Amino acid sequence: MRVPRALRALNGLRVRLVVAFTLVAVVATVTTGALTFREARNGVLQQSQDTVIDDFRHRVNTLVPNYRFPPDAADLQAFAADVARSGRSQTWRVLAAYRDTDATSRPGDAFGELSPEMRESVRSRRATVFQRVSHDGRAALVVGMPVTFTGPYPVSERASGLEVYLTVPQQEEQGYVDALVTAIERATVPALALAVLIALLAARGVLRPVRALRRATRSIAEGRLDTRLAVQGSDELADLSHTFNETAAALEGSVAELRRMEAGARRFAADVSHELRTPLAAMSAVTDVLDEDAAALDEDTATAVRLISEETTKLAALVDDLMEISRFDAGAAALHLDEIDLAESVRRTLASRGWLDSVTAGLPGPGELRGRVDPRRLDVVVANLVGNALRHGAPPVHVGLSAGDETRTGERAVLTVRDRGDGIPENVLPHVFDRFYKSDLARTRSEGSGLGLAITAENVRLHGGTVRAANDPDGGAVFTVVLPLPRDGATDADQEDRT
């Protein structure tokens, strides 16, 4: 099943490289941004927090000696107001608590940011406690500290019971954090765009030699074995290009050697066949004379004469087949087209070989199926197929001829040859048109040359047609030949281009 081009593009190396680089860039950018944001945010908040706590502790320690102890509600109110006024920011809100009495720097202030957990922590510890909270959608820093007395006791400090709490809004710090988030977000887009650009450049650098390798491979597949790749650099792709060039060179050498050997074998077969024709002609003339006198010879001599005559006839046929195959291999076989009645041509083939009584024919009427074919080669095709059916099949042998479906370039003729033998073994079917193929490897001799069906296939191919062998469901083998019949106006050269 062919994969759609769009799907292949989505699964391509370029897309995968771009996606991989983008994912890496996203992860790196997000991770870097998150770490940068965390460190910057902590730095901003830590600096603000330290400044506020130091200033708060200093003011409390400075103002506490100015008030009587234990304080009453008025003292707590005045103390909280003094601490709030002494802050660097005008937004300080202070709560002073002594036992069950609370007083704020702003009368009526609910001081909702202060949690019970933080108050419990201040009561139970002698250290400054702080907490960043969000109240009513606004960020704030809450600081709590107990006031201690220093005296001549074994313990240098003791709790006084006075607790002081501070709430400082952090809108300015939150503004810095928001600006930092915005800056990181703005930096992410160019970083991703840069990552995609780098991915495209990297993909281009990787895909260029891959595409060159694909083009070179396709070129070699089309027969241009001298194709080579330019080796650049010393990376893995350069090693691949170098290996490809070595493989292509080895393949070119091997193919050249095979072609040389094949050409030599073809020349040898052609030369042998040509050289055998003259002595075979003389032998055929001698055997013709001996055949005429065989009746006057004794029985053993007559049998020997007939055997020699038969083998000479077979040898002559084999030499003719070899010469024909040599012309096919050399590309010298050509079509000589003529407008003929195909049914009449098939009848003449059967009649000339004396097969009218042993072969049934289902042929169109005179003039019903005409076409431009090579009469001699059509005769060879019919004779070889019918002869093969008579030798290896069983009667009745039937020859059928009909007009096939019309195509864009013209009609088609369909020729079938069917017998009622045992059929062709399944393992033999793919090889029936191979040269000298024998289904029984132990059989070294056969009545034919083993080239008849191969010559048939070559003649059909010259016409631009097809031939196939199959087994009939009702028993026996059936050979089907499809020959194109071009419309008027097709020239011989058009047909000979098929060679």
C-alpha positions as CSV (number, residue, x, y, z in Angstrom):
1,M,0.0,0.0,0.0
2,R,1.4,3.4,-1.0
3,V,1.8,5.9,1.7
4,P,0.3,9.4,0.8
5,R,2.9,12.1,0.1
6,A,1.5,14.3,2.8
7,L,1.8,11.5,5.4
8,R,5.4,10.7,4.2
9,A,6.2,14.4,4.6
10,L,4.9,14.4,8.2
11,N,7.0,11.4,9.0
12,G,10.0,12.8,7.2
13,L,13.4,13.4,8.7
14,R,13.1,17.2,8.4
15,V,9.9,17.3,10.4
16,R,11.3,15.0,13.1
17,L,14.5,17.1,13.4
18,V,12.5,20.3,13.7
19,V,10.2,18.8,16.3
20,A,13.1,17.4,18.2
21,F,15.0,20.8,18.2
22,T,11.8,22.6,19.1
23,L,11.1,20.3,22.0
24,V,14.7,20.6,23.3
25,A,14.4,24.4,22.9
26,V,11.0,24.5,24.7
27,V,12.3,22.3,27.6
28,A,15.6,24.3,27.8
29,T,13.8,27.7,27.6
30,V,11.1,26.7,30.1
31,T,13.6,25.2,32.5
32,T,16.0,28.2,32.2
33,G,13.2,30.6,32.6
34,A,11.8,28.8,35.6
35,L,15.1,28.6,37.3
36,T,15.9,32.3,36.5
37,F,12.5,33.4,37.7
38,R,12.8,31.4,40.9
39,E,16.3,32.8,41.7
40,A,15.4,36.4,40.7
41,R,12.1,36.3,42.6
42,N,13.7,34.9,45.7
43,G,16.5,37.5,45.4
44,V,14.0,40.4,45.1
45,L,11.8,39.1,48.0
46,Q,14.7,38.1,50.1
47,Q,16.3,41.6,49.9
48,S,13.0,43.3,50.7
49,Q,12.3,40.9,53.5
50,D,15.8,41.3,55.1
51,T,15.5,45.1,54.9
52,V,12.0,45.2,56.5
53,I,12.9,42.7,59.2
54,D,16.1,44.5,60.2
55,D,14.4,47.9,60.2
56,F,11.4,46.5,62.2
57,R,13.7,44.8,64.8
58,H,15.8,48.0,65.2
59,R,12.7,50.2,65.7
60,V,11.1,47.9,68.2
61,N,14.3,47.6,70.2
62,T,14.8,51.3,70.1
63,L,11.2,52.3,71.2
64,V,10.5,49.6,73.8
65,P,12.7,51.3,76.6
66,N,10.6,54.5,76.2
67,Y,7.4,52.8,77.5
68,R,6.4,51.6,80.9
69,F,6.0,47.9,81.6
70,P,3.6,46.2,81.9
71,P,1.8,48.3,79.2
72,D,-1.8,49.0,79.2
73,A,-4.1,49.4,76.2
74,A,-3.1,53.0,75.6
75,D,0.6,52.2,75.8
76,L,0.2,49.4,73.3
77,Q,-1.7,51.7,70.9
78,A,1.0,54.5,71.2
79,F,3.8,51.9,70.8
80,A,2.2,50.4,67.7
81,A,1.7,53.9,66.2
82,D,5.3,54.9,66.9
83,V,6.7,51.7,65.3
84,A,4.5,52.2,62.2
85,R,5.5,55.9,61.9
86,S,9.2,55.1,62.1
87,G,9.0,52.7,59.1
88,R,10.6,53.6,55.8
89,S,7.3,53.0,54.1
90,Q,4.1,54.8,54.9
91,T,2.2,51.6,54.5
92,W,3.5,49.8,57.6
93,R,0.7,48.4,59.8
94,V,1.7,47.3,63.3
95,L,-0.1,45.3,66.0
96,A,1.2,45.2,69.5
97,A,-0.1,42.5,71.8
98,Y,0.4,41.9,75.5
99,R,-1.3,38.9,77.0
100,D,-5.0,39.3,76.0
101,T,-4.8,42.9,74.9
102,D,-4.2,43.9,71.2
103,A,-3.6,47.3,69.8
104,T,-3.0,48.3,66.2
105,S,-1.4,51.3,64.6
106,R,-4.6,52.0,62.9
107,P,-7.6,51.9,65.2
108,G,-10.2,49.4,63.9
109,D,-7.7,47.6,61.7
110,A,-8.8,43.9,61.5
111,F,-5.2,42.7,60.7
112,G,-6.6,39.8,58.8
113,E,-3.2,38.8,57.3
114,L,-2.1,37.5,60.8
115,S,-2.9,33.8,61.2
116,P,-3.3,32.0,64.5
117,E,-0.5,29.7,63.6
118,M,1.9,32.6,63.3
119,R,0.8,34.0,66.7
120,E,1.4,30.7,68.3
121,S,4.8,30.5,66.7
122,V,5.8,33.9,68.1
123,R,4.6,33.0,71.6
124,S,6.5,29.7,71.7
125,R,9.8,31.0,70.2
126,R,12.2,33.8,70.9
127,A,13.0,34.5,67.3
128,T,11.6,36.7,64.6
129,V,9.1,34.9,62.4
130,F,8.0,36.0,59.0
131,Q,5.5,34.8,56.4
132,R,4.5,35.9,52.9
133,V,0.8,35.8,52.5
134,S,-1.9,36.9,50.0
135,H,-4.9,38.6,51.4
136,D,-7.8,40.0,49.4
137,G,-5.7,39.4,46.2
138,R,-2.8,41.4,47.5
139,A,0.7,40.1,48.5
140,A,2.0,41.1,51.9
141,L,4.9,40.3,54.2
142,V,3.9,39.6,57.8
143,V,6.6,39.7,60.5
144,G,6.2,38.8,64.1
145,M,8.7,39.1,67.0
146,P,8.6,38.7,70.8
147,V,10.1,41.4,73.0
148,T,12.6,40.0,75.5
149,F,14.3,41.4,78.6
150,T,18.0,41.3,79.3
151,G,18.8,40.8,83.0
152,P,21.2,39.3,85.6
153,Y,19.8,35.9,85.3
154,P,21.4,32.6,84.4
155,V,19.6,33.0,81.1
156,S,20.5,36.3,79.5
157,E,17.1,36.8,77.9
158,R,13.6,36.2,79.0
159,A,10.2,36.7,77.4
160,S,8.4,39.8,78.4
161,G,5.0,38.7,77.0
162,L,4.9,41.6,74.6
163,E,4.5,40.6,70.9
164,V,4.8,42.9,68.0
165,Y,3.5,42.1,64.5
166,L,4.1,44.0,61.2
167,T,2.3,43.8,57.9
168,V,4.0,45.4,54.8
169,P,2.3,45.3,51.4
170,Q,4.5,44.0,48.6
171,Q,2.9,45.5,45.5
172,E,6.2,46.9,44.4
173,E,8.0,43.6,44.8
174,Q,5.1,41.8,43.0
175,G,5.5,44.4,40.2
176,Y,9.1,43.4,39.8
177,V,8.2,39.7,39.8
178,D,5.4,40.3,37.2
179,A,7.8,42.3,35.0
180,L,10.3,39.4,35.3
181,V,7.6,37.0,34.2
182,T,6.7,39.2,31.2
183,A,10.4,39.5,30.2
184,I,10.8,35.7,30.4
185,E,7.7,35.2,28.3
186,R,8.9,37.7,25.7
187,A,12.3,36.0,25.6
188,T,10.7,32.6,25.1
189,V,9.2,33.4,21.6
190,P,12.5,34.5,20.0
191,A,14.3,31.5,21.6
192,L,11.7,29.1,20.1
193,A,12.0,30.9,16.7
194,L,15.8,30.7,16.9
195,A,15.5,27.0,17.8
196,V,13.3,26.3,14.8
197,L,15.7,28.2,12.5
198,I,18.6,26.2,13.9
199,A,16.6,23.0,13.4
200,L,15.9,23.9,9.8
201,L,19.6,24.7,9.2
202,A,20.6,21.4,10.9
203,A,18.0,19.5,8.9
204,R,19.2,21.0,5.7
205,G,22.8,20.1,6.5
206,V,21.8,16.5,7.3
207,L,19.2,16.1,4.5
208,R,21.4,17.5,1.7
209,P,23.8,14.5,1.7
210,V,20.8,12.1,2.3
211,R,19.0,13.6,-0.7
212,A,22.2,13.3,-2.8
213,L,22.4,9.7,-1.7
214,R,18.8,9.0,-2.7
215,R,19.4,10.6,-6.1
216,A,22.5,8.6,-6.6
217,T,20.8,5.4,-5.6
218,R,18.0,6.0,-8.0
219,S,20.5,6.8,-10.7
220,I,22.2,3.5,-10.2
221,A,18.9,1.7,-10.1
222,E,18.2,3.3,-13.5
223,G,21.4,1.8,-14.9
224,R,23.9,4.7,-14.5
225,L,26.5,2.7,-12.6
226,D,29.1,5.5,-12.9
227,T,27.2,7.7,-10.5
228,R,29.3,8.9,-7.5
229,L,28.8,11.1,-4.6
230,A,31.0,14.1,-3.6
231,V,32.6,13.4,-0.3
232,Q,32.8,16.5,2.0
233,G,34.0,16.6,5.5
234,S,34.9,13.7,7.8
235,D,31.7,13.0,9.7
236,E,29.5,9.9,9.5
237,L,27.7,11.2,6.4
238,A,31.0,11.6,4.7
239,D,31.9,8.0,5.6
240,L,28.5,6.9,4.2
241,S,29.2,8.7,1.0
242,H,32.6,7.2,0.7
243,T,31.2,3.7,1.4
244,F,28.5,4.3,-1.2
245,N,31.2,5.3,-3.8
246,E,33.1,2.1,-3.0
247,T,30.0,0.0,-3.3
248,A,29.0,1.6,-6.6
249,A,32.5,1.1,-8.0
250,A,32.5,-2.5,-7.0
251,L,29.0,-3.0,-8.4
252,E,30.0,-1.2,-11.7
253,G,33.0,-3.6,-12.0
254,S,30.9,-6.6,-11.2
255,V,28.2,-5.7,-13.7
256,A,30.8,-4.8,-16.4
257,E,32.4,-8.2,-15.9
258,L,29.0,-9.9,-16.0
259,R,28.1,-8.0,-19.2
260,R,31.4,-9.0,-20.7
261,M,30.8,-12.6,-19.9
262,E,27.2,-12.5,-21.1
263,A,28.3,-10.8,-24.3
264,G,30.9,-13.5,-24.8
265,A,28.4,-16.2,-24.1
266,R,26.0,-14.7,-26.6
267,R,28.7,-14.4,-29.2
268,F,29.8,-18.0,-28.6
269,A,26.2,-19.3,-29.0
270,A,25.7,-17.2,-32.1
271,D,29.1,-18.3,-33.6
272,V,28.5,-21.9,-32.7
273,S,25.0,-21.8,-34.2
274,H,26.2,-20.1,-37.3
275,E,29.1,-22.5,-37.8
276,L,26.8,-25.5,-37.3
277,R,24.3,-24.4,-40.0
278,T,26.6,-25.5,-42.9
279,P,27.4,-29.0,-41.7
280,L,23.8,-29.4,-40.6
281,A,22.6,-28.5,-44.0
282,A,24.8,-31.2,-45.5
283,M,23.7,-33.7,-42.8
284,S,20.1,-32.9,-43.5
285,A,20.6,-33.5,-47.2
286,V,22.3,-36.8,-46.5
287,T,19.6,-37.9,-44.0
288,D,16.9,-37.1,-46.7
289,V,18.6,-39.4,-49.1
290,L,19.0,-42.1,-46.4
291,D,15.3,-41.8,-45.5
292,E,14.4,-42.4,-49.1
293,D,16.5,-45.6,-49.2
294,A,15.6,-46.8,-45.6
295,A,13.0,-49.2,-46.9
296,A,15.6,-51.1,-48.9
297,L,17.9,-51.5,-45.9
298,D,17.9,-54.2,-43.3
299,E,15.9,-53.5,-40.2
300,D,18.8,-52.5,-37.9
301,T,20.3,-50.2,-40.4
302,A,16.9,-48.6,-41.2
303,T,16.3,-48.0,-37.5
304,A,19.7,-46.3,-37.2
305,V,19.1,-44.2,-40.3
306,R,15.7,-43.0,-39.0
307,L,17.3,-42.2,-35.5
308,I,20.0,-40.2,-37.2
309,S,17.4,-38.4,-39.3
310,E,15.3,-37.5,-36.3
311,E,18.2,-36.3,-34.2
312,T,19.5,-34.2,-37.1
313,T,16.1,-32.6,-37.5
314,K,16.1,-31.8,-33.7
315,L,19.6,-30.4,-33.9
316,A,18.7,-28.2,-36.9
317,A,15.7,-26.9,-34.9
318,L,17.9,-26.2,-31.9
319,V,20.4,-24.3,-34.0
320,D,17.6,-22.2,-35.5
321,D,16.2,-21.5,-32.0
322,L,19.7,-20.5,-30.7
323,M,20.1,-18.2,-33.7
324,E,16.7,-16.6,-32.9
325,I,17.6,-16.2,-29.2
326,S,20.9,-14.6,-30.2
327,R,19.1,-12.0,-32.3
328,F,16.8,-11.2,-29.3
329,D,19.8,-10.9,-27.0
330,A,21.7,-8.7,-29.4
331,G,18.7,-6.4,-29.9
332,A,18.7,-7.2,-33.6
333,A,15.2,-8.7,-33.7
334,A,12.8,-6.4,-35.5
335,L,9.1,-6.4,-36.3
336,H,7.9,-6.4,-39.9
337,L,4.3,-5.4,-39.5
338,D,1.5,-6.1,-41.9
339,E,-2.3,-5.7,-41.9
340,I,-3.6,-9.3,-41.7
341,D,-6.7,-11.3,-40.7
342,L,-5.5,-12.8,-37.4
343,A,-8.0,-15.7,-37.6
344,E,-6.9,-16.7,-41.1
345,S,-3.2,-16.5,-39.9
346,V,-4.0,-19.0,-37.1
347,R,-5.8,-21.3,-39.5
348,R,-2.8,-21.3,-41.8
349,T,-0.4,-22.1,-38.9
350,L,-2.5,-25.1,-37.9
351,A,-3.0,-26.3,-41.5
352,S,0.7,-26.1,-42.4
353,R,1.6,-28.3,-39.5
354,G,-1.1,-30.8,-40.0
355,W,-2.9,-30.0,-36.7
356,L,-6.4,-29.3,-38.1
357,D,-7.6,-32.8,-37.1
358,S,-6.0,-32.8,-33.6
359,V,-6.7,-29.2,-32.5
360,T,-10.1,-27.6,-32.2
361,A,-10.3,-23.9,-32.9
362,G,-12.7,-21.1,-31.9
363,L,-11.9,-18.3,-34.3
364,P,-13.8,-15.2,-35.5
365,G,-15.2,-15.1,-38.9
366,P,-13.3,-13.8,-42.0
367,G,-12.4,-10.1,-41.6
368,E,-13.8,-9.8,-38.1
369,L,-10.5,-9.4,-36.3
370,R,-7.7,-7.6,-38.3
371,G,-4.6,-5.9,-37.0
372,R,-1.0,-4.9,-37.8
373,V,1.3,-7.7,-36.5
374,D,4.4,-9.5,-37.7
375,P,2.9,-12.6,-39.5
376,R,6.0,-14.7,-39.2
377,R,6.3,-14.1,-35.4
378,L,2.6,-14.6,-34.9
379,D,3.0,-18.0,-36.7
380,V,5.9,-18.9,-34.3
381,V,3.9,-17.9,-31.2
382,V,0.9,-20.1,-32.2
383,A,3.0,-23.0,-33.4
384,N,5.1,-23.0,-30.2
385,L,2.1,-22.9,-27.9
386,V,0.1,-25.5,-29.7
387,G,3.1,-27.8,-30.2
388,N,3.9,-27.5,-26.5
389,A,0.2,-28.4,-25.6
390,L,0.3,-31.4,-27.9
391,R,3.6,-32.7,-26.5
392,H,3.1,-32.1,-22.8
393,G,-0.7,-31.9,-22.4
394,A,-3.6,-34.2,-23.4
395,P,-6.3,-33.9,-26.0
396,P,-8.4,-32.1,-26.8
397,V,-6.2,-29.1,-27.5
398,H,-8.3,-25.9,-28.1
399,V,-7.1,-22.7,-29.7
400,G,-9.3,-19.6,-29.1
401,L,-9.0,-16.1,-30.6
402,S,-11.2,-13.1,-29.7
403,A,-11.1,-9.3,-29.5
404,G,-10.2,-8.0,-26.0
405,D,-11.2,-4.8,-24.4
406,E,-10.5,-1.6,-26.3
407,T,-7.7,0.6,-24.9
408,R,-6.7,4.2,-25.5
409,T,-4.3,3.2,-28.2
410,G,-6.5,0.6,-29.9
411,E,-8.0,-2.8,-29.7
412,R,-6.4,-6.0,-28.3
413,A,-6.4,-9.6,-29.5
414,V,-6.6,-12.4,-27.0
415,L,-5.2,-15.8,-28.0
416,T,-5.7,-18.8,-25.8
417,V,-4.3,-22.3,-26.1
418,R,-5.8,-24.9,-23.7
419,D,-5.3,-28.6,-23.2
420,R,-6.8,-31.2,-20.9
421,G,-3.6,-32.7,-19.4
422,D,-2.4,-32.8,-15.8
423,G,-1.6,-29.1,-15.8
424,I,1.6,-27.4,-14.8
425,P,3.0,-27.9,-11.2
426,E,2.7,-24.8,-9.1
427,N,6.5,-24.6,-8.6
428,V,7.0,-24.8,-12.4
429,L,4.6,-22.0,-13.4
430,P,6.9,-19.1,-12.7
431,H,9.6,-20.7,-14.8
432,V,7.8,-22.0,-17.9
433,F,9.2,-19.2,-20.1
434,D,12.7,-19.6,-18.8
435,R,15.3,-20.8,-21.3
436,F,16.2,-24.6,-21.1
437,Y,14.1,-24.9,-17.9
438,K,13.2,-28.5,-17.0
439,S,10.6,-29.3,-14.3
440,D,12.3,-32.7,-13.8
441,L,15.9,-32.1,-13.1
442,A,16.6,-35.8,-13.7
443,R,15.3,-35.4,-17.3
444,T,18.3,-34.5,-19.4
445,R,16.6,-35.0,-22.8
446,S,13.3,-33.7,-24.1
447,E,11.4,-33.7,-27.3
448,G,11.9,-29.9,-27.7
449,S,14.8,-27.6,-27.4
450,G,13.6,-26.0,-24.2
451,L,13.6,-22.6,-26.0
452,G,10.2,-22.6,-27.6
453,L,8.3,-20.9,-24.8
454,A,11.2,-18.5,-24.2
455,I,11.1,-17.5,-28.0
456,T,7.3,-17.2,-27.7
457,A,7.6,-14.7,-24.8
458,E,10.2,-12.7,-26.7
459,N,8.0,-12.4,-29.8
460,V,5.0,-11.4,-27.7
461,R,7.1,-8.8,-25.9
462,L,8.3,-7.4,-29.3
463,H,4.6,-6.7,-30.1
464,G,4.2,-5.0,-26.8
465,G,1.9,-7.8,-25.5
466,T,1.9,-10.2,-22.6
467,V,1.8,-13.9,-22.2
468,R,1.0,-15.9,-19.1
469,A,0.6,-19.6,-18.2
470,A,-2.0,-20.9,-15.7
471,N,-3.9,-24.0,-14.8
472,D,-7.5,-24.3,-15.9
473,P,-9.9,-25.0,-13.0
474,D,-11.4,-27.8,-15.1
475,G,-8.0,-29.4,-15.6
476,G,-5.1,-28.9,-18.0
477,A,-2.9,-25.9,-18.8
478,V,-4.0,-22.7,-20.5
479,F,-1.7,-20.1,-22.1
480,T,-3.1,-16.6,-22.7
481,V,-1.5,-14.1,-25.1
482,V,-2.7,-10.5,-25.3
483,L,-1.5,-8.6,-28.4
484,P,-2.2,-4.8,-28.8
485,L,-3.7,-3.9,-32.2
486,P,-2.9,-0.2,-32.7
487,R,-5.3,2.0,-34.5
488,D,-4.7,3.2,-38.0
489,G,-1.8,5.7,-38.2
490,A,0.7,3.7,-36.1
491,T,3.9,3.1,-38.0
492,D,6.3,0.3,-38.0
493,A,8.8,2.5,-36.2
494,D,6.2,3.0,-33.4
495,Q,6.1,-0.7,-32.9
496,E,9.8,-1.3,-33.3
497,D,10.4,1.2,-30.5
498,R,9.1,-1.5,-28.2
499,T,12.4,-3.4,-28.8
